[in-house]
Each structure stands twice: as structure tokens, then as C-alpha cells.
């Protein structure tokens, strides 16, 4: 019976569990078995054989090739390397069950491993360049040559199914390509009857072949050049005047002759005209021409007699300037930046490097070819990326991306036109997978009352959602969408540096048409979420917009007032002034709404806004209120402006410890150290820099040491191993890098305790911690007696004397322990 093995992808942390037959690894009795395993799958676990007495081990023989192994004791059949379909398609092995003496008690049984092909070989053309000839006016569709390619992958699968196409056509003087290729056979034929060797005799086709039948973006691609010569027919059209640019011949240079007349000239020439005509009708170029400046000239030649009378009709002269490869390729950008997720599939498209050449388009002079010349860093392997030679498209060549190993790569690409070469810089960021959804800071933004004459573009609301994925990538960037607004009356503009969205009016409001909008706001990422992660209610917020019917309301001079204020300004400080006027000249009164924290007040007569309470940037960085201007009339029309108060940080919070208690295992062996971390809610430039030092007296300084490292961490350790088993309270000083700096005075609770086998403090059970028990009282008494006895024995010389420096500390430890137990 054929059994297809369940292939388990193992990380280092799951190896032990899999070796014990857990985590879904299929298992069963020892019998004849057949498995199907994809090639290029190193470290895969295939099957677990159940070992039953009297057998206690297994032995594997046959075509192991140093790759296929079986755990003698745990029965796990696994790969310690990669199988290769192109090298060997079937591995035949035998497995036997052995007893404790190494004698066979069961088997041998056959194990057949069929290697399954994956698409790991690009197609290869039989020639790097093909040559063909076609007769002028040949019948369209008549095949005159073939190109062929092969693929080492399994021909019974799409991996080796090839698709041919024409990628480039040099030159391309017509709107349509003159040749066609059968996408399955590689047969090339004319597409129409426009082939004319007098106009163009030589063509170069760039033919592409893709595997996977060309149906996948992960397909591998190869290219070949096809040089085609168009053979002349019986008739021949006159050639136009043709001059190569940058000619080194002596000028004036004869280019053509229009006839012999008494007088010839050109008419309506521009100020800089590089042609002259002599009395014999010979036309000369007066200087070398530059095709990039002008690629063709059309002018008239006249023949006149000595009296200026025309002797013949004007003759139109056409001059084409031929192209030379005299311009190097140019990178479109100084630095091209791509993003690729660390779990990207091999062959996936990453991005396209764009370059250009000023030489004539669709000719070999401007044909650009791309080649990677360097990758930095070269870890975990070199050649992680492939660039398509003809298109500059980047693909991933290996699934070895790991952001923890390398978060970005610098790739240098040589772009060549056959004569000149330019190096283009490509920066590839390895980004975090999108496994976190955006989460709104609040799900309901309440109701807003908006007059119908509110100007288009006005900010009504600032919304905020946050995403825990890597910042400034497609996985963390947030796009807000509005549902319930079929006419797109509103829009949300996002500041992608902060992911803050500004809810704005997009079209003129109309109370009679839509007086109320109940809107749902969705927060999504441009990158798709990984499998198994979905958006939920955390990415949804609601807002209701009420449109009020107005005639002519007061008009603010600005729709939005944005003010930067330091968070430590004194109460009563003037912030800004908002002004509105009434078209009818009525007096205006001002008031604030959405002043949720009551941090501001407005002078109802002047519009001046003052602080009414201390600000705190750590609570709210941007405080948004609405200012309402109401005319003092019977109708009391109102208008609303928005005030966005950006609070600038001051250093008003001292640092503190993230965790204020640690422990060391008793007895100390010396060299122990524990990492402690500080935090500070203030905003520091670039990053906080904390300075750690010890407080307390000489005893603290002699017993402990703290060393800062990094920007917010320090190592805390005992200075010597002679500390007693008890709890210590160590004063620490932590200073930040603010201006001026602030110092936090904290106490670090350090417990030196006996530890269990898993290195945690051993804490005995205490039935009642509210008061000492009888046992505790007896223990305290016995402890005191033991101390006194020890001192007496020491005084009598019956025990070695305690070191003088340690004796006060030991006594102090006993006294502190007794006090804490009471």
C-alpha cells in the first residue's frame, strides 16, 4: 500500500519534539513503504517507525547516498541533506529491526523514496545567438527558422513546459512588430509584407523562453539573440540622404547633389543650419552632426537664375542623422530601493531597475543589458538575487532571506549598451511579514456637527490607528477606507510618517440631500496579511456626521489652526487667536467644543485662546479642539474651525526601572551579572541615553557594581562572592540625556536566595504571613543562640576567625534577617 509521507518543516527549537514522534509526524509499524519527497528539502523528517519488543533499534541500508538516515532508537526516517531529482529519481532502501544483541528480529522491509521534481532549473537555449534569412515580401506566417530551448526539470510537469515570445525588436521603425514566433515550437515567421531591405535589411530579435508554460510570475526566463537578414527583391527604392553623427571627416562634407544650375539655395533655414549648397547643386554638411540634438532635417533646395527667377520647382531634401553609440547608460535613480518580505517565495518578482540611454531608441546602441556584479553582505549566501539580463527585473533566487541575519542588501548592477557600462546602486530592504493588523486608538469618534457650507478640504477629524509591524514598510503602512459614503463626500489623507489620518470634506455638502452620514472607517495595509491573520473589529472605527442647514454663517480666516506649544507652559498662557467675520456684519462670539481635557479656553469676544490647565505630552501629543464662531443674531448661524495643538516635549520625567527586583543564587560563585533596563516616557532626540550609578554609602559601593551599556541597559553584579543569603535594597541613580538632564532615584530589590534546579528562588510555604508563628519564634531564638555561640567559640579560638572586613557585614546580615522576620 502506497503511503505519502507528511513532511514536517522543522526549526531548531522543534527538533527534540519531532524526535519523540510528536508535532504531527506520522508513525506506524515496520512494513514495506513508499514515500514521495520533494527535492531540495534539507533537514526534513519523513516518517517514524514504531519499535516494538523484542526489537529495540533499527538499521537502514541501501541507496542512502549519505542523505537518508533513520534514528536507530527513535525510528525517525529523515533527510540530513537535499535530494536532487536531476541526479537520482528513486532511492531504494531496506530497514531491519534488531534486538539488544544486534540480531535481526524483523525484516528486512523495503523503503522506496520517489524524488519529486521542483522548478529549480531555468530553460537553456541551444545557441546563444541564432542567424536567419528571409526574402523580401515573404508570405506572412511562412516559417523560415526555429529557436529551441531545453529544461532539465521533469518534462511531465509544467516545470519543463516552455513558452517562447519576442521580447525586443531592433530596430523598430514600424508601429507593429514585423516578425512573430510560435510560442510552443519556437518557429519564426514574417508577420506582414512590410519587409524591405532598402529601408532596413538587418534586424535583431531578443527571444525569451519561460518555463511553467509562462503562466506564473515565478517562472525562470532565458533570452537569446536572433539576427535576421532581409534579402533584396527585384526592385530597389532610392535611399534617403544618410549621415552618421560625429563624423571625423573634413568639413564641409559633400552629402548629395541636386543638379547643376546657375544658382541654387535653401529656403527658410534656422539660425544654426548645418548645410550649404553651391552653384553646382552640391549640398554639404558644414559640421559634424549630433543625433541626440536633432535626428533628421527636411529642407527645400531652389534653383534660380542670375536675376533671382526660379528655374524649377523646389526640391525637398531629407537628411537622416545616423546614430552612433556615443552615450553611456544612465540610472533612472541614484539609488533604487526595493522591499522584499523575508518569507518571499523563490522566483517572485521584487522590482525593476530602470535605466536609459540617449542613443537611438530600439537600436543596438540603446539596447541595455543588466548584470549583478556585487552583493553586500554575502550572507547567508551570495547571489541571493537574479536580475533579468534584458529587462532589469529582480527575482529572488533562494529562500534564504532572514531579517535577523541581514535586514538589507546593497547590490551593484552593471548596465551596459555594448560599448559603455554604468554601475547602478540597488538597495533591497528585507521587511517583516505582515502578521499584525492595524488597531484604532479608539473605535468611536462620536458625532460631528458640520454646517453645509463648510469648505471642501477642511479637516474634520484626526484619526489614529497603529500597526506593530516593521515601521515605514508596506506591512505597517495604514490606508484608511470609508464605508457608507457612496458619493465620496469625504476623504481621508494619511501622514505615512505617523499613520495619522485626517478626515476631510471631499465634495460640497448638501443638507437637503444627505443631512446625516453614519460612516465606518477601515484601517488596512497595502501589503497582504499572512495566511491565518484577518482584519477584525480592532481595525474598524465609527463616526457620525450631522450636516446643519445654514444660509450665511460666519467665515473663519483659516479652516485649521496648527500651533506648536511646549508642554510646560504656565496656565493662562496665550496660545493663538482664531478670527472669523460675519458677512452681514453681526458680532461674533466664540466657544470651544471637543475640549475633552479642558486644557484650553477661548475669549468669547476676541477669539484669543489661552491655557487653563497644565499640558502633558505623555498623555496626548496632539490636542485637537473645535472653535465655534456664532453670530449674535436671531438665526445665530455658526461656523467651525479646528485647532490642532502639537505639544512639544520637555524633559519632565525622570528615568525609572522597567523591573525593580532581581535575584542571585546563593552561594555566589563570582562573576554573576544581571541585565537591568531603564525607561523614560519623555521624547529624547534620536534615542534616550541613560547613565547608571550606585547611591548609598561605602558598604553599597564595596559590595555592588553597575556598568551601563547600550542606550538604556546596564549590568548589575556583586563585587565579591561573600554576600549573605538575604534581601538587599540597593539605591540607584539613573540620569537621562535631556536638557537639562533629570535624575531618577530608585531602589533595586536584590534577593540572594537558595535556588531550585531551574534557577529560581526557593520560597518555603508560609501558612500565615500576617504574624509570626510559634515555629518562626523558635527559629528566631535558635538563630540568635547559634550566632552568640559562634561568636563565643570564635573568641576562644575553637573556630577560624571571620575576616575583619566580612565580620560586620555578616552580623549586619543576621540582624537584618531577624528584623525582617519579625
C-alpha positions in Angstrom: 0.0 0.0 0.0 1.4 3.4 -1.0 1.6 6.0 1.8 2.5 9.6 1.1 4.6 10.9 4.0 3.8 14.0 5.9 6.8 16.3 5.5 7.5 18.3 8.7 9.2 21.7 8.4 11.5 21.9 11.5 13.0 24.8 13.2 15.9 24.2 15.7 13.5 24.6 18.7 11.2 21.8 17.4 13.8 19.1 16.7 13.6 17.4 20.0 9.8 17.2 20.0 9.8 15.7 16.5 12.4 13.1 17.5 9.9 11.9 20.1 7.2 11.4 17.4 5.3 14.5 18.3 4.1 17.6 16.4 2.1 15.7 13.8 4.9 13.4 12.5 3.2 10.3 11.0 4.2 7.0 12.6 3.3 3.3 12.1 4.6 -0.3 12.2 7.6 -1.6 10.4 6.5 -2.6 6.9 7.1 -2.1 3.2 6.6 1.6 2.5 6.8 4.1 -0.4 7.2 7.9 0.1 7.2 10.9 -2.2 9.6 13.7 -1.1 10.3 17.0 -3.0 13.9 17.6 -4.0 15.9 20.4 -2.3 14.3 19.9 1.1 17.2 19.6 3.6 16.5 18.6 7.2 13.1 17.1 6.6 11.5 14.4 8.7 9.6 11.8 6.8 8.2 9.1 9.0 8.5 7.4 12.4 8.7 3.7 12.7 7.2 2.3 15.9 9.8 -0.1 17.6 8.1 -2.9 19.5 9.9 -5.6 21.6 11.9 -7.7 21.2 13.3 -5.1 18.8 15.0 -2.1 20.4 16.8 -0.5 17.4 16.6 -0.2 13.6 19.2 -0.5 10.8 18.9 1.2 7.4 20.8 0.0 4.3 20.7 0.6 0.6 20.8 3.8 -1.5 21.2 6.3 1.3 23.7 8.4 -0.6 24.8 10.0 2.7 21.5 11.9 2.8 18.8 9.5 4.0 19.1 8.3 7.7 17.0 6.6 10.3 17.2 7.1 14.1 18.3 3.8 15.4 16.5 4.2 18.7 13.6 6.6 17.9 12.8 5.2 14.5 12.6 8.6 12.7 13.3 8.4 9.0 14.8 11.8 7.9 17.0 13.7 5.5 20.2 15.3 6.6 20.7 16.9 3.2 18.9 17.6 0.0 17.6 15.1 -2.7 18.1 16.0 -6.3 15.6 14.8 -8.9 18.0 15.6 -11.7 20.7 13.3 -10.2 18.6 10.4 -8.9 14.8 10.0 -9.1 14.3 6.9 -6.9 16.1 5.7 -3.7 15.6 2.1 -2.7 16.5 1.1 0.9 15.9 -1.7 3.4 15.2 -1.4 7.1 15.6 -4.2 9.7 14.6 -4.4 13.4 17.4 -5.5 15.7 17.3 -6.8 19.4 19.7 -5.8 22.1 22.3 -8.2 20.8 22.2 -6.6 17.3 20.4 -9.6 15.9 17.7 -9.2 13.3 14.3 -10.0 14.6 12.2 -8.5 11.9 12.6 -7.6 8.2 14.2 -6.6 6.1 11.4 -4.4 4.7 11.7 -2.2 1.5 11.5 1.5 1.6 11.1 3.3 -1.7 11.6 7.1 -1.8 10.4 8.8 -5.0 12.0 12.2 -5.5 9.5 14.8 -6.7 10.8 17.5 -9.1 10.5 21.2 -8.3 11.2 24.1 -10.7 14.8 24.7 -9.9 16.4 24.8 -13.4 16.0 27.7 -15.9 15.4 26.9 -19.6 18.6 27.0 -21.8 18.7 27.9 -25.5 20.6 25.5 -27.8 22.6 28.6 -29.1 23.4 31.9 -27.6 22.7 33.6 -30.9 20.8 32.4 -34.0 21.1 33.6 -37.6 18.3 33.5 -40.2 17.4 34.9 -43.7 14.1 35.9 -45.0 13.2 37.0 -48.5 11.6 40.4 -49.1 7.7 40.2 -49.4 7.7 36.7 -48.0 4.2 35.3 -47.2 3.2 36.1 -43.6 3.2 33.0 -41.4 5.8 31.1 -43.5 8.4 29.7 -41.1 12.0 30.5 -42.1 13.8 29.4 -38.9 13.4 27.9 -35.4 14.9 28.5 -32.0 15.0 25.7 -29.4 15.5 25.5 -25.7 15.6 22.7 -23.1 14.8 22.4 -19.4 16.4 19.8 -17.1 13.2 19.7 -14.9 10.6 16.9 -15.2 9.1 17.1 -18.7 5.9 15.5 -17.4 5.2 18.6 -15.2 4.8 22.3 -16.0 8.3 22.8 -14.7 9.7 21.9 -18.1 6.8 23.3 -20.3 8.3 26.1 -22.3 6.7 29.2 -23.8 8.5 31.4 -26.4 7.9 35.1 -27.1 9.6 38.0 -28.7 10.9 40.5 -26.0 12.6 43.1 -28.1 12.7 44.0 -31.8 15.7 46.1 -33.0 15.2 48.4 -34.8 11.5 49.1 -34.7 10.7 51.6 -37.5 7.0 50.5 -37.6 4.2 50.6 -35.2 3.9 46.8 -35.2 6.5 44.1 -34.9 7.4 42.6 -38.3 8.1 39.1 -37.1 6.2 36.5 -34.9 7.1 33.4 -33.1 5.1 30.2 -32.3 5.0 30.2 -28.5 5.2 26.4 -28.3 7.6 25.4 -31.2 9.9 28.4 -31.4 9.1 28.8 -35.2 9.8 32.3 -36.5 7.9 33.7 -39.5 7.1 37.2 -41.0 4.0 38.9 -39.6 3.3 41.1 -42.6 4.6 42.0 -46.1 6.4 45.2 -45.0 9.9 43.8 -45.1 12.0 46.0 -47.3 15.8 45.7 -47.3 16.1 49.2 -48.8 14.5 50.6 -45.7 16.0 48.1 -43.2 18.0 45.0 -44.1 19.1 43.7 -40.7 17.1 43.0 -37.6 17.8 41.6 -34.2 15.1 39.9 -32.2 15.5 39.2 -28.5 13.6 35.9 -27.9 12.5 34.9 -24.4 11.7 31.4 -23.2 9.9 30.8 -19.9 9.2 27.6 -18.0 6.0 26.8 -16.1 4.3 27.4 -19.5 4.8 31.2 -18.8 1.7 31.1 -16.6 3.5 32.1 -13.3 5.4 35.1 -12.1 7.8 32.6 -10.5 8.8 31.2 -13.9 12.5 31.2 -14.8 13.5 33.0 -18.0 16.3 32.8 -20.6 17.0 35.0 -23.6 18.7 34.5 -27.0 19.5 36.9 -29.8 18.2 36.2 -33.3 19.9 38.1 -36.2 17.7 38.2 -39.3 18.8 39.5 -42.7 16.1 40.6 -45.2 17.3 39.7 -48.8 16.5 42.0 -51.6 13.8 41.5 -54.1 14.0 42.6 -57.8 13.3 46.3 -57.3 15.2 48.9 -55.2 14.0 52.2 -53.8 16.4 55.2 -53.7 17.9 55.7 -50.3 17.4 58.9 -48.4 20.4 61.0 -47.5 22.1 59.4 -44.5 24.9 60.9 -42.4 26.4 59.3 -39.4 26.7 61.6 -36.4 30.1 62.8 -35.0 31.8 62.4 -38.4 35.5 62.9 -38.2 35.9 63.7 -41.9 36.9 67.1 -43.1 34.0 69.6 -43.4 32.2 71.0 -45.4 31.4 67.4 -46.4 29.5 66.6 -49.6 26.4 64.6 -49.0 24.3 64.7 -52.2 23.8 66.6 -55.5 20.5 68.0 -56.7 21.6 69.2 -60.2 23.6 71.8 -62.0 22.0 75.3 -62.2 23.2 78.8 -62.4 22.2 79.4 -58.8 20.9 77.1 -56.0 19.9 77.8 -52.4 17.9 76.5 -49.4 15.0 78.5 -48.0 13.8 79.4 -44.5 16.8 77.9 -42.8 17.1 78.4 -39.0 19.8 80.5 -37.4 22.0 77.4 -36.9 21.7 75.4 -40.0 24.5 72.9 -40.7 24.0 72.6 -44.6 25.1 74.8 -47.5 24.6 74.4 -51.3 27.0 75.5 -54.0 26.4 76.9 -57.5 26.6 73.3 -58.9 23.8 72.0 -56.7 26.1 70.0 -54.4 24.8 70.0 -50.8 27.4 70.0 -48.0 27.2 69.4 -44.2 29.2 72.2 -42.6 29.9 70.5 -39.3 29.6 67.1 -37.6 26.0 66.4 -36.6 24.7 65.2 -33.3 21.7 62.9 -33.5 20.8 63.5 -29.8 20.4 67.2 -30.7 18.4 66.6 -33.9 17.9 63.3 -35.7 16.6 64.5 -39.1 16.4 67.5 -41.3 13.9 68.4 -44.0 14.6 71.5 -46.2 14.0 72.8 -49.7 16.6 73.5 -52.4 15.8 76.1 -55.1 17.4 76.7 -58.5 17.4 80.3 -59.6 19.0 82.3 -62.5 21.2 85.3 -62.1 18.1 87.5 -61.8 16.6 85.5 -58.9 13.9 83.9 -61.0 13.1 80.3 -60.2 14.3 77.8 -62.8 12.5 74.7 -61.4 10.1 73.7 -58.7 11.6 73.4 -55.2 13.2 70.0 -54.3 12.6 68.7 -50.8 15.7 67.3 -49.3 15.5 64.8 -46.3 18.6 64.1 -44.3 18.6 61.4 -41.6 21.3 61.5 -39.0 22.6 58.1 -38.2 23.2 57.1 -34.6 26.5 56.1 -33.0 26.9 54.6 -29.6 28.3 57.7 -28.0 26.2 57.9 -24.9 26.6 55.7 -21.7 23.6 54.2 -19.9 22.1 56.4 -17.1 20.5 55.0 -14.0 17.0 56.5 -13.5 17.6 56.9 -9.8 20.9 57.4 -7.9 19.6 54.7 -5.6 16.8 52.2 -6.4 15.1 50.8 -3.4 13.2 47.5 -3.3 11.3 45.8 -0.5 11.1 42.0 -0.1 9.4 40.1 2.7 11.6 37.6 4.5 9.2 34.7 3.6 9.1 35.6 -0.1 8.9 32.6 -2.5 11.8 31.7 -4.8 11.3 33.3 -8.2 9.0 36.0 -7.0 9.3 39.4 -8.7 10.9 42.0 -6.4 11.2 45.1 -8.6 12.6 46.6 -11.8 15.8 48.6 -12.1 15.2 51.3 -14.7 18.0 52.8 -16.8 18.0 54.7 -20.1 20.4 55.6 -23.0 20.2 58.7 -25.1 21.2 56.8 -28.2 18.6 55.9 -30.8 15.7 54.1 -29.3 15.1 50.5 -30.4 18.6 50.1 -31.8 21.5 48.1 -30.6 23.1 51.4 -29.5 20.4 51.8 -26.8 19.9 48.1 -26.0 20.7 47.8 -22.3 21.7 44.6 -20.6 21.8 44.2 -16.8 24.3 42.1 -14.7 24.8 41.9 -10.9 28.4 42.4 -10.1 28.3 42.6 -6.3 26.1 41.8 -3.3 26.8 43.2 0.2 26.6 41.4 2.6 27.1 38.0 1.2 25.2 36.3 3.9 23.7 33.8 4.4 24.8 33.1 0.8 26.0 35.1 -2.2 23.8 35.5 -5.3 20.5 35.8 -3.4 19.0 37.7 -6.3 18.7 37.4 -10.1 18.4 40.3 -12.5 16.8 39.6 -15.9 19.5 40.5 -18.4 17.2 42.3 -20.8 14.6 43.9 -18.6 16.3 44.7 -15.3 13.7 42.8 -13.3 14.8 41.4 -10.0 13.8 38.0 -8.8 14.6 36.0 -5.6 16.9 33.1 -6.3 16.9 31.5 -2.9 14.6 31.2 0.1 17.4 32.1 2.5 16.2 35.6 3.5 16.3 36.1 7.2 15.8 39.6 8.5 17.6 38.7 11.8 20.7 37.7 9.7 20.6 40.6 7.3 18.0 43.3 7.2 19.1 44.9 3.9 21.4 44.3 0.9 23.4 46.6 -1.3 23.5 45.3 -4.9 25.6 46.8 -7.6 24.3 46.2 -11.1 26.3 46.8 -14.3 24.2 48.3 -17.1 25.9 48.0 -20.5 25.0 49.1 -24.0 27.8 47.0 -25.6 30.3 49.9 -25.5 29.7 51.8 -22.3 28.9 50.4 -18.9 27.4 52.2 -15.8 27.1 50.9 -12.3 23.6 51.4 -10.7 23.1 51.0 -7.0 20.1 49.0 -5.7 19.1 48.8 -2.0 16.9 45.9 -1.0 15.2 46.0 2.4 14.2 42.7 3.9 10.9 43.6 5.6 8.9 41.9 8.3 6.0 39.8 7.2 2.6 41.4 7.7 1.3 39.4 10.7 -0.1 42.4 12.7 -3.3 44.2 11.8 -3.9 48.0 12.4 -5.6 48.8 15.7 -7.5 52.0 16.2 -6.7 54.0 19.3 -10.5 54.4 19.8 -13.3 52.7 17.9 -15.9 55.5 18.1 -15.1 59.1 17.1 -18.5 60.3 18.1 -20.7 62.7 16.3 -19.6 65.9 14.5 -21.9 68.7 13.6 -20.9 70.3 10.3 -22.6 73.2 8.6 -23.5 72.5 5.0 -21.4 75.4 3.7 -18.2 74.1 5.3 -15.4 74.4 2.7 -14.1 71.5 0.7 -10.8 70.2 2.0 -11.4 71.1 5.6 -10.1 68.7 8.3 -13.0 67.5 10.4 -11.2 64.9 12.5 -7.9 63.3 13.1 -7.9 59.5 13.4 -5.2 57.2 14.5 -4.5 53.5 14.2 -1.3 51.8 15.0 0.4 48.7 13.4 3.1 46.7 15.3 4.8 45.5 12.1 8.2 46.9 11.0 7.9 50.8 10.7 7.9 52.5 7.3 7.1 49.3 5.3 4.1 48.1 3.4 3.3 45.9 6.3 2.9 48.7 8.8 1.7 51.5 6.5 -2.0 52.2 7.0 -4.6 53.1 4.4 -7.9 54.3 5.6 -11.1 53.5 3.7 -14.6 55.0 4.3 -17.7 52.8 4.0 -21.2 54.3 3.9 -20.2 57.2 1.7 -21.3 56.2 -1.8 -20.8 59.7 -3.3 -17.3 60.1 -1.8 -18.3 63.2 0.0 -15.4 62.7 2.5 -11.9 61.5 2.1 -9.0 60.6 4.5 -5.5 61.8 3.9 -2.8 59.8 5.7 0.5 61.1 7.0 2.6 58.0 6.3 5.3 59.0 8.8 2.8 58.7 11.7 -0.1 56.8 10.1 -2.3 59.6 11.3 -5.4 60.1 9.1 -7.0 63.4 8.5 -10.7 63.2 7.8 -11.6 65.9 5.3 -14.6 67.1 3.2 -14.1 66.0 -0.4 -17.2 67.5 -2.0 -19.7 70.3 -1.3 -22.1 69.3 1.4 -25.9 69.4 0.8 -28.2 69.3 3.9 -31.3 68.7 1.7 -29.7 65.6 0.1 -27.9 64.0 3.0 -28.3 65.5 6.4 -26.7 62.6 8.3 -23.7 60.3 7.5 -23.1 57.2 9.5 -19.7 56.2 8.4 -17.5 53.2 9.0 -13.7 53.7 8.8 -11.5 50.7 7.9 -7.7 50.6 8.5 -5.8 48.3 6.2 -2.3 47.6 5.0 -1.2 47.8 1.3 0.7 44.5 1.9 -1.5 41.4 2.2 -1.7 39.8 5.6 0.0 36.5 6.1 -2.1 33.3 6.0 -4.2 32.8 9.1 -4.3 36.5 10.0 -7.5 38.5 9.3 -8.8 42.0 9.9 -11.2 42.3 12.8 -13.2 44.8 14.8 -10.0 46.4 16.1 -9.4 47.8 12.6 -12.8 49.4 12.4 -13.9 52.8 13.8 -17.2 54.7 13.5 -18.1 58.4 13.1 -21.4 60.2 12.6 -21.5 63.4 10.6 -24.6 65.7 11.1 -25.0 68.4 8.4 -26.8 71.5 9.6 -28.8 73.8 7.3 -27.3 77.3 7.1 -27.7 80.3 5.0 -24.6 82.5 5.6 -22.6 81.6 8.6 -19.6 83.4 10.0 -16.4 82.7 8.0 -13.1 81.8 9.5 -9.9 83.3 8.0 -8.4 79.8 8.2 -10.1 76.4 8.4 -7.4 74.8 10.5 -5.1 76.4 13.0 -2.0 74.5 13.9 0.1 75.6 16.8 3.3 74.2 18.4 3.4 74.7 22.2 5.8 73.4 24.8 4.0 71.1 27.3 5.4 73.1 30.3 3.8 76.5 29.5 2.2 78.1 32.5 -1.6 78.2 33.0 -3.1 81.3 31.4 -0.5 81.5 28.5 -1.8 82.9 25.3 -1.8 80.2 22.6 -3.2 81.7 19.4 -6.0 83.8 18.1 -8.8 82.5 15.8 -10.7 85.0 13.8 -14.0 84.9 11.9 -16.2 87.5 10.4 -19.9 87.6 9.6 -20.9 88.7 6.0 -23.8 90.6 7.4 -21.6 92.4 9.9 -23.1 90.8 13.1 -21.0 90.5 16.2 -19.2 87.1 16.7 -19.0 85.0 19.8 -16.5 82.1 20.1 -16.7 78.9 22.1 -14.7 75.6 22.2 -16.1 72.1 21.6 -14.4 68.7 21.8 -12.2 70.3 24.5 -12.2 66.9 26.2 -9.4 67.6 28.7 -10.4 71.2 29.4 -6.8 72.4 28.6 -7.9 75.5 26.7 -10.4 78.4 26.9 -11.3 80.9 24.3 -12.2 84.6 24.9 -15.7 84.6 23.5 -15.3 88.2 22.2 -11.8 88.2 20.7 -11.2 84.6 19.8 -8.0 84.6 21.8 -7.2 81.1 23.2 -5.4 80.6 26.5 -4.3 77.6 28.5 -6.5 76.6 31.5 -4.6 73.6 32.9 -1.1 72.1 32.6 -0.4 70.2 29.5 1.1 66.7 29.4 2.6 65.4 26.1 2.9 61.9 27.5 -0.9 61.8 27.7 -1.7 63.4 24.4 0.8 64.6 21.8 -1.7 66.4 19.6 -4.7 68.1 21.2 -7.5 68.8 18.8 -10.4 71.1 19.6 -13.0 72.8 17.5 -13.6 76.5 17.7 -17.2 77.6 17.0 -18.0 81.1 15.9 -21.6 82.2 16.3 -23.2 85.3 15.0 -25.2 87.3 17.5 -28.5 87.5 15.6 -31.9 85.8 15.7 -30.7 83.0 13.5 -27.4 82.5 15.4 -25.6 81.0 12.5 -22.3 79.3 13.4 -19.1 78.1 11.7 -16.4 75.8 13.0 -12.7 75.8 12.7 -10.2 73.3 14.0 -7.3 73.9 16.3 -4.6 71.3 16.3 -2.2 71.9 19.3 1.1 70.0 18.8 2.7 69.6 22.3 6.4 69.8 22.2 8.2 67.7 24.7 10.3 68.9 27.7 12.3 66.7 29.9 9.9 66.5 32.9 10.0 62.8 33.7 13.0 61.1 35.5 14.1 57.7 34.4 12.8 54.6 36.2 13.5 50.9 36.1 11.4 48.6 33.9 11.8 45.9 36.6 12.8 46.8 40.1 13.6 43.4 41.5 16.2 40.8 40.7 17.9 37.8 42.4 21.2 35.9 42.5 21.5 32.2 43.5 23.3 31.5 46.8 26.1 30.8 47.3 27.7 33.3 44.9 30.5 31.9 42.7 31.8 35.3 41.4 31.2 36.9 38.1 27.4 36.9 38.2 25.7 39.8 36.4 22.1 40.6 35.5 20.8 43.0 32.9 18.6 45.8 34.1 16.7 48.3 31.9 15.6 51.8 32.4 12.7 53.7 30.8 11.6 57.3 30.4 8.3 58.4 28.8 9.9 61.7 27.6 10.8 62.2 24.0 14.6 62.2 23.5 16.4 63.2 20.3 17.2 60.0 18.4 17.1 57.8 21.4 17.4 58.0 25.2 20.8 57.7 26.7 20.8 56.7 30.4 23.7 56.9 32.9 23.6 54.4 35.8 25.4 54.8 39.1 25.2 53.5 42.6 23.8 55.5 45.5 24.2 54.8 49.2 27.2 54.7 51.4 30.6 52.9 51.5 29.1 49.5 52.1 27.0 49.7 49.0 29.9 50.8 46.9 32.1 48.0 48.3 29.5 45.3 47.7 27.9 46.1 44.3 28.8 47.4 40.9 26.7 48.7 38.0 28.0 49.1 34.4 25.9 50.8 31.7 25.9 49.6 28.1 23.9 50.4 25.0 21.4 53.2 25.4 19.1 52.1 28.2 20.6 49.0 29.8 23.2 48.2 32.4 24.8 45.1 34.0 24.3 44.8 37.8 26.5 42.4 39.7 28.1 41.7 43.2 31.6 42.8 43.6 32.6 39.7 45.6 31.0 36.3 46.4 30.9 36.8 50.2 27.4 38.3 50.4 24.9 36.7 52.7 21.6 35.0 51.8 19.1 37.8 52.3 17.3 40.6 50.5 19.1 43.9 49.8 17.6 47.3 48.8 20.2 49.0 46.6 19.8 52.7 45.8 20.5 53.5 42.1 20.8 56.8 40.3 19.7 56.9 36.7 20.2 60.1 34.6 18.7 60.8 31.2 20.2 62.9 28.3 17.6 65.6 28.5 18.3 69.3 28.5 18.6 69.8 31.4 19.0 66.1 32.4 16.8 64.6 35.1 17.9 62.0 37.6 15.7 59.2 38.9 16.5 57.8 42.4 15.2 54.3 42.6 15.7 51.2 44.8 16.6 47.9 43.2 15.4 45.0 45.3 18.1 42.3 45.2 17.4 38.9 46.7 20.3 36.5 47.3 18.5 33.2 47.8 18.8 29.5 47.5 17.7 28.3 44.1 15.9 25.4 42.7 17.2 23.2 39.9 15.6 25.5 37.3 17.4 28.6 38.8 14.5 30.2 40.5 14.4 31.3 44.2 13.2 28.6 46.6 10.4 30.1 48.7 9.1 27.9 51.6 5.4 27.8 52.2 4.2 30.0 55.0 0.7 29.2 56.3 0.2 32.7 57.8 2.3 35.7 56.8 0.3 38.2 58.9 2.1 37.4 62.1 5.0 35.2 63.3 4.1 31.6 64.1 5.4 29.6 67.0 7.8 27.8 64.7 9.1 31.1 63.5 9.6 32.4 67.0 11.5 29.2 67.9 13.6 29.5 64.8 14.5 33.2 65.6 15.5 32.2 69.1 17.6 29.3 67.9 19.2 31.5 65.3 20.2 34.1 67.9 21.7 31.4 70.2 23.7 30.0 67.3 25.1 33.4 66.5 26.0 34.0 70.1 27.6 30.5 70.4 29.5 31.0 67.2 31.0 34.3 68.5 31.9 32.7 71.8 33.7 29.8 70.1 35.4 32.2 67.8 36.7 34.2 70.8 38.0 31.0 72.4 39.9 30.1 69.3 37.8 27.0 68.6 37.0 28.2 65.0 38.9 30.1 62.4 38.2 33.8 62.9 36.0 35.5 60.3 37.7 38.1 58.2 37.6 41.5 59.7 36.1 43.1 56.6 33.4 40.4 56.5 32.5 40.2 60.2 30.4 43.4 60.4 28.7 42.5 57.2 27.8 39.0 58.4 26.5 40.3 61.7 24.6 43.0 59.9 23.0 40.4 57.7 21.9 38.3 60.7 20.4 41.4 62.4 18.6 42.5 59.2 17.3 38.9 58.7 15.9 38.9 62.2 14.3 42.2 61.8 12.6 41.2 58.5 11.3 38.0 60.1 9.7 39.9 62.9 
